[in-house]
Amino acid sequence: CSPVKIFTDVSIQTDSSNVFFSPGLEPVLGLMGVTSKRLVPSDPDSISKKPPPVPWWDDLRYFWRGFARVSSGALGLVLLPGLSPMYCKLSERLEVEAKDVEVALKPGNISVETGVLRVMPFRKTLE
C-alpha cells in the first residue's frame, strides 16, 4: 500500500498579515510538526525498518503536489533574537513591512514579489 498523495492548487489572499517569530517558539513549532504527522496514514508494514524522521515540510512536500500562492495587501514581520517571545518598544528586533506581497511555490521554484519593502533593525537601548 503506497501513501496517499494530494494533487491540488492552493491560493490564499489576505488584506493584511502579521507574522511574529522568536527562537523561543521553535519547541512549539516542533510539537506542531509531530502532531501533524498523526494526520498521515501509518505504514501497514510495521516490520520494515523505519527511516529517520524528517521535518514536517519534507512530509508536506512528499504528500502534497501542486502550486501554492499566498498574497497579502500588507505584511508585517517581527523577528526577535532571544528566547523570550515577549517584546516592547525597547527590545532588540528586526521589523519588516511590505505592501502587495506575493509568494508563489511551484515545482523547483519559489518566487517572492513585493511592491514596497521596508526593513528596520532595532538595537536594544537603555534608558
trRosetta pair geometry for C-beta under 8 A, 3 or more apart (Angstrom, degrees):
i j d omega theta_ij theta_ji phi_ij phi_ji
1 44 5.4 56 39 18 131 132
3 40 7.2 -7 -148 -172 123 101
3 41 6.5 175 -132 58 77 105
3 62 7.6 30 90 136 147 111
3 63 6.5 -85 141 -102 124 93
4 41 6.4 88 6 7 106 127
4 63 6.9 38 92 -150 68 101
5 62 7.7 -105 -109 145 97 59
5 63 5.7 -158 -120 -157 57 47
5 64 7.4 178 -166 -80 70 19
5 65 5.9 31 167 -6 113 113
6 63 6.1 36 13 148 92 81
6 64 4.9 -20 67 -111 103 67
6 65 6.8 173 86 27 49 70
6 66 7.6 -57 119 -7 78 121
7 65 4.8 -21 -104 75 71 104
7 66 5.7 130 -167 -59 50 103
8 64 7.4 -55 42 -157 89 92
8 65 7.9 109 20 76 49 59
8 66 4.8 -70 76 -43 36 167
9 66 4.8 -144 -76 176 49 119
9 67 4.7 5 -127 56 94 89
9 68 7.4 -173 -162 -75 56 42
10 66 6.9 101 -5 107 80 127
10 67 7.4 -162 35 98 60 55
10 68 4.6 0 64 -117 102 80
10 69 7.2 -179 97 30 61 59
11 68 7.6 178 -77 -158 42 45
11 69 4.7 -1 -117 63 78 102
11 70 7.9 178 -158 -78 44 37
11 71 7.8 -4 -171 9 87 101
12 68 8.0 4 5 -173 98 87
12 69 7.2 -177 30 95 61 57
12 70 4.7 -5 65 -115 104 76
12 71 7.4 170 91 27 58 58
13 70 7.9 178 -78 -158 38 44
13 71 5.1 -8 -114 66 77 95
13 72 7.5 168 -160 -81 49 44
14 17 5.0 92 85 -55 147 97
14 71 7.5 -180 30 95 62 52
14 72 4.6 -7 68 -112 96 87
14 73 7.1 -117 107 12 60 80
15 72 7.3 19 101 -159 11 69
15 73 4.8 -16 -162 23 48 129
15 74 7.2 6 146 23 59 90
16 72 6.6 82 -130 -175 16 105
16 73 6.1 -47 -65 65 58 97
16 74 4.5 -7 -116 62 81 102
16 75 7.8 -179 -159 -75 52 34
16 76 7.8 18 -178 -2 93 100
17 72 4.3 -72 5 -123 115 154
17 74 7.3 176 29 91 60 57
17 75 5.1 -8 67 -113 97 73
17 76 7.3 -168 99 30 52 67
17 101 7.9 -92 43 59 121 131
18 75 7.7 159 -88 -163 36 48
18 76 4.4 -10 -115 66 80 106
18 77 7.7 -179 -159 -73 51 37
18 78 7.8 12 -176 0 93 99
19 75 7.2 -1 5 -172 105 94
19 76 7.1 175 27 92 62 57
19 77 4.8 -6 66 -111 101 77
19 78 7.4 -176 95 28 56 62
20 77 7.8 177 -78 -156 35 47
20 78 4.9 -3 -117 60 75 103
20 80 7.9 22 -176 -9 84 104
20 85 7.5 83 141 -165 118 99
21 25 6.4 -116 -149 46 58 136
21 77 7.8 -7 10 -169 101 88
21 78 7.4 171 29 89 58 60
21 79 5.4 -9 67 -113 96 69
21 80 7.1 -162 99 26 50 76
22 25 5.2 103 63 -7 75 99
22 79 7.7 151 -80 -164 50 45
22 80 4.0 -8 -102 60 96 117
22 82 6.8 -18 -160 77 110 57
22 83 7.1 101 154 -164 108 18
22 84 6.9 -71 174 93 152 32
22 85 4.4 -173 42 -102 145 66
22 87 8.0 -178 -78 -35 131 113
23 26 5.6 -16 -168 -16 55 118
23 80 7.6 -117 10 93 71 84
23 81 7.5 6 -2 177 114 32
23 82 7.1 -126 41 131 105 19
23 83 5.7 -60 87 -98 98 56
24 27 7.9 -39 176 17 44 97
24 80 7.8 -23 15 90 104 126
24 82 7.1 13 -33 120 112 65
24 83 4.1 102 -77 178 97 54
24 84 5.6 82 -42 -80 159 9
24 85 4.8 -129 80 -42 125 80
25 28 5.2 -57 -167 42 65 115
25 29 6.0 66 137 -24 85 103
25 85 5.7 81 -54 -87 95 124
26 29 5.5 -55 -144 38 35 112
26 30 6.3 41 156 -23 67 103
27 30 5.5 -52 -150 34 33 116
27 31 6.6 34 153 -18 65 102
28 31 5.7 -52 -151 35 34 111
28 32 6.6 38 149 -21 64 102
29 32 5.5 -49 -151 32 36 115
29 33 6.7 40 149 -21 64 101
30 33 5.6 -52 -154 32 35 113
30 34 6.6 33 150 -16 66 102
31 34 5.6 -50 -148 36 37 112
31 35 6.2 38 153 -19 66 106
32 35 5.6 -54 -146 39 32 113
32 36 6.3 35 154 -24 65 104
32 56 7.4 -31 108 -51 80 165
33 36 5.7 -52 -146 32 30 111
33 37 7.0 38 152 -27 60 98
33 55 6.4 -59 -153 -164 150 62
33 56 3.5 -129 -133 -41 96 122
34 37 5.9 -50 -161 21 35 115
34 38 7.9 44 143 -26 58 92
35 38 5.9 -40 -172 11 45 115
36 39 5.7 -40 -171 18 53 115
36 40 7.8 53 139 -19 67 96
36 56 5.4 63 63 -136 136 124
36 59 7.4 154 113 85 111 143
37 40 5.5 -46 -161 25 52 114
37 56 7.2 -118 -52 -105 86 84
37 59 6.5 -127 -99 -104 83 170
40 59 6.4 -95 -59 -173 151 126
40 63 6.7 -129 -114 -67 109 154
42 46 7.9 9 151 -79 113 99
43 46 6.3 137 95 -79 94 55
43 48 7.0 -95 153 54 141 112
43 50 7.6 -177 26 -104 151 89
45 48 4.9 41 124 -3 110 112
51 54 7.7 6 115 -31 115 101
54 58 4.0 -79 150 78 126 140
54 59 6.2 154 86 -47 105 78
55 58 5.2 98 62 5 73 101
55 59 7.5 -135 105 -2 42 87
56 59 5.5 -53 -153 36 40 114
56 60 6.3 41 150 -21 70 104
57 60 5.4 -48 -146 37 37 115
57 61 6.3 41 153 -22 65 103
58 61 5.6 -50 -144 36 33 113
58 62 6.4 34 154 -20 63 106
59 62 5.8 -60 -151 36 30 110
59 63 6.2 5 162 -1 67 113
60 63 6.4 -69 -139 48 26 95
60 64 5.4 -19 179 21 69 119
61 64 7.0 -62 -110 55 16 82
67 104 7.2 -11 -175 -171 101 91
67 105 6.7 164 -160 85 52 66
67 106 5.5 -1 -118 -102 95 71
68 104 7.2 165 90 -155 54 46
68 105 4.2 10 54 47 97 112
69 102 6.7 -10 -169 -169 96 96
69 103 7.2 165 -152 86 48 52
69 104 4.7 -5 -106 -108 86 80
69 105 7.5 -152 -68 24 45 67
70 102 7.3 164 86 -151 48 49
70 103 4.9 -3 57 56 95 98
71 100 7.9 -14 -170 -167 100 52
71 101 6.6 172 -150 93 55 57
71 102 4.3 -8 -103 -103 95 82
71 103 7.6 -174 -76 24 50 59
72 75 4.9 99 88 -65 136 91
72 101 5.0 -1 56 58 89 102
73 99 7.0 -18 164 -158 55 69
73 100 6.4 -5 -142 -79 45 52
74 97 7.5 -19 -169 -167 91 86
74 98 7.3 158 -157 86 46 52
74 99 5.7 -18 -102 -110 69 64
74 101 7.9 75 -149 3 10 104
75 96 7.5 -15 115 114 99 95
75 97 7.2 157 85 -156 61 40
75 98 4.5 -5 55 58 106 98
75 99 7.8 -157 20 -72 76 22
75 101 4.6 -1 -13 5 134 151
75 114 7.8 -85 32 -117 127 121
76 95 7.4 -22 -166 -166 84 93
76 96 7.4 152 -159 83 38 59
76 97 5.8 -6 -106 -106 69 74
77 95 7.0 151 83 -158 59 46
77 96 4.1 -5 58 56 109 104
77 97 7.8 -161 25 -68 73 35
77 98 7.8 23 -1 3 108 104
78 87 7.2 -157 163 53 135 151
78 93 5.8 -7 -168 176 89 134
78 94 7.5 151 -156 79 44 52
78 95 5.5 -11 -103 -104 72 76
78 96 7.9 -158 -68 24 33 70
79 93 6.4 153 77 -167 50 77
79 94 4.4 -10 58 58 105 101
79 95 7.9 -164 23 -73 70 33
79 96 7.7 39 -6 -6 104 104
80 84 7.4 -90 147 80 147 63
80 85 7.0 157 44 -128 151 41
80 87 5.7 -150 -95 -59 129 133
80 91 6.8 -30 -123 155 106 130
80 92 7.5 103 -149 90 69 69
80 93 5.2 -37 -96 -108 64 95
81 92 5.8 -32 24 109 119 114
81 93 7.4 -151 -6 -98 80 46
82 92 7.5 97 -19 63 105 106
84 87 7.7 142 108 -59 97 68
87 91 3.7 -100 -153 35 93 169
87 93 5.9 53 -155 -57 156 138
88 91 5.4 123 46 -21 53 101
90 124 6.7 51 157 -151 78 65
90 125 5.5 -110 -146 57 86 85
90 127 7.0 -105 -108 -1 136 112
91 122 7.1 64 92 105 57 128
91 124 6.8 -30 -160 -102 27 82
92 122 6.1 -172 -139 102 37 79
92 123 5.9 -4 -115 -152 93 31
92 124 4.1 -47 -51 -47 101 87
93 121 7.9 -173 97 -153 41 49
93 122 5.1 10 53 52 73 112
94 119 7.0 -11 -175 -170 98 90
94 120 7.3 156 -161 82 51 49
94 121 5.3 -22 -107 -105 79 68
94 122 7.4 -165 -80 20 32 75
95 119 7.6 159 87 -156 51 44
95 120 4.6 -13 64 63 97 100
95 122 6.9 42 -4 -13 103 111
96 117 7.3 -21 -167 -164 95 84
96 118 7.1 154 -157 84 48 55
96 119 5.3 -10 -106 -106 81 72
96 120 7.6 -176 -78 23 36 69
97 116 7.8 -18 117 114 87 98
97 117 7.7 155 86 -155 54 38
97 118 4.5 -6 59 59 97 106
97 120 7.7 23 1 0 99 109
98 101 4.7 70 116 -67 125 117
98 114 4.5 -61 -167 -148 122 139
98 115 7.6 129 178 48 78 65
98 116 6.5 167 -152 86 49 61
98 117 5.0 -1 -106 -105 92 68
98 118 7.3 -170 -72 24 49 66
99 114 6.9 109 63 -175 47 89
99 115 4.8 -56 94 66 92 110
99 116 4.2 29 31 41 110 103
100 113 7.9 -49 128 122 87 89
100 114 6.3 132 85 -156 70 51
100 115 3.7 50 53 -8 123 119
100 116 7.3 84 30 14 94 75
101 112 7.5 -19 -164 -168 89 84
101 113 7.3 157 -153 87 43 54
101 114 4.8 -5 -102 -102 72 92
101 115 7.9 -104 -58 11 49 75
102 111 7.8 1 111 109 92 94
102 112 7.5 166 87 -151 53 41
102 113 4.8 -3 56 57 96 98
102 114 7.6 -176 22 -72 62 51
103 110 7.2 -9 -170 -173 89 91
103 111 7.3 170 -151 87 44 52
103 112 5.2 -5 -105 -105 78 77
104 109 7.9 -4 107 116 93 96
104 110 7.3 166 84 -154 53 45
104 111 4.8 -1 54 55 100 97
105 109 7.7 155 -158 89 39 60
105 110 5.6 -9 -107 -108 68 79
106 109 4.5 -7 67 64 99 104
106 110 7.7 -176 30 -77 66 35
106 111 7.6 18 10 0 107 100
114 117 5.1 83 106 -62 140 101
